[in-house]
């Protein structure tokens, strides 16, 4: 399962430095997060099409298969996370997070936004 999540991560987020390190590296990161935090997956037709991972109130990553983007998968995953949440994200993702109820807090390189 973790290897499938890692492959999805790389497919959805190929531009990140972690993705360029390969499936084994990403899988190891998800294994660590799973020990101290959470990994939630969205499945369609028996396949993992989206994943959100983090610990405490911090979302570390949200990845949705490119063929499933803009179909509510990301929203579904984020809305399953109850209570106040935080995420540091790139400018290109701010619109999505604002649509699901996050507010921009500050901008220092990456954007930190939170949801009450």
C-alpha positions as CSV (number, residue, x, y, z in Angstrom):
1,X,0.0,0.0,0.0
2,X,2.7,2.5,0.9
3,X,4.5,1.9,-2.4
4,X,1.3,2.6,-4.3
5,X,0.9,5.9,-2.3
6,X,4.5,6.8,-3.1
7,X,3.9,6.2,-6.8
8,X,0.8,8.3,-6.7
9,X,2.7,11.1,-4.9
10,X,5.4,11.2,-7.6
11,X,2.8,11.2,-10.4
12,X,0.8,14.0,-8.8
13,X,3.7,16.1,-7.5
14,X,6.6,15.4,-10.0
15,X,8.0,18.9,-9.5
16,X,9.0,18.5,-5.9
17,X,12.5,17.6,-4.8
18,X,11.2,14.7,-2.8
19,X,9.5,13.2,-5.8
20,X,12.8,13.4,-7.8
21,X,14.4,11.1,-5.2
22,X,12.2,8.2,-6.2
23,X,9.6,5.7,-5.0
24,X,11.8,4.2,-2.2
25,X,12.5,7.6,-0.7
26,X,8.9,8.7,-0.8
27,X,7.7,5.4,0.6
28,X,10.1,5.8,3.5
29,X,8.7,9.3,4.3
30,X,5.2,8.0,4.3
31,X,6.2,5.1,6.6
32,X,7.6,7.6,9.1
33,X,4.6,9.8,8.9
34,X,2.3,6.8,9.4
35,X,4.1,6.0,12.6
36,X,3.8,9.5,14.1
37,X,0.8,11.0,12.3
38,X,-1.9,9.9,9.8
39,X,-2.3,8.9,6.2
40,X,-5.8,9.0,4.7
41,X,-6.6,7.7,1.3
42,X,-9.3,8.1,-1.3
43,X,-10.1,5.0,-3.4
44,X,-12.0,4.7,-6.6
45,X,-12.5,1.4,-8.4
46,X,-10.2,-0.3,-5.9
47,X,-7.2,2.0,-6.6
48,X,-5.8,4.8,-4.5
49,X,-6.5,8.1,-6.3
50,X,-5.7,10.6,-3.5
51,X,-3.8,10.8,-0.3
52,X,-3.4,13.3,2.6
53,X,-0.8,12.9,5.2
54,X,0.3,14.8,8.3
55,X,0.6,14.9,12.0
56,X,-1.2,16.9,14.7
57,X,-2.8,19.8,13.0
58,X,-0.3,20.1,10.2
59,X,-1.0,18.7,6.7
60,X,2.3,17.6,5.2
61,X,1.1,16.6,1.8
62,X,-2.0,16.3,-0.3
63,X,-1.7,14.4,-3.6
64,X,-4.4,13.5,-6.1
65,X,-3.9,11.4,-9.3
66,X,-3.9,13.8,-12.2
67,X,-6.8,12.0,-13.9
68,X,-8.8,12.5,-10.7
69,X,-8.0,16.1,-10.0
70,X,-10.9,18.6,-10.1
71,X,-13.4,15.9,-9.2
72,X,-13.7,16.5,-5.4
73,X,-11.1,14.0,-4.2
74,X,-8.8,16.7,-2.5
75,X,-11.9,18.3,-0.9
76,X,-13.1,15.0,0.3
77,X,-9.7,14.2,1.9
78,X,-9.3,17.6,3.6
79,X,-12.9,17.7,4.8
80,X,-12.4,14.3,6.6
81,X,-9.8,16.1,8.8
82,X,-11.8,17.7,11.6
83,X,-10.9,20.8,13.5
84,X,-8.3,23.5,12.9
85,X,-5.6,22.5,10.4
86,X,-2.5,24.2,9.0
87,X,-0.6,23.7,5.7
88,X,2.5,25.3,4.2
89,X,1.9,25.3,0.5
90,X,3.0,26.7,-2.9
91,X,1.2,29.6,-4.5
92,X,-0.4,27.4,-7.1
93,X,-2.3,25.5,-4.3
94,X,-3.6,28.5,-2.3
95,X,-6.8,28.7,-4.4
96,X,-7.7,25.1,-3.6
97,X,-7.1,25.5,0.1
98,X,-9.1,28.7,0.2
99,X,-12.0,27.0,-1.5
100,X,-12.1,24.3,1.2
101,X,-12.2,26.9,4.0
102,X,-8.5,27.8,4.8
103,X,-7.4,31.4,5.2
104,X,-4.1,32.8,4.2
105,X,-2.1,33.6,7.4
106,X,1.3,34.8,6.1
107,X,3.7,34.5,3.2
108,X,7.3,33.6,3.7
109,X,8.5,31.7,0.6
110,X,5.7,29.1,0.8
111,X,2.3,30.2,2.0
112,X,1.0,29.2,5.4
113,X,-2.8,29.0,5.6
114,X,-5.1,27.6,8.2
115,X,-8.7,26.6,8.8
116,X,-10.5,27.4,12.0
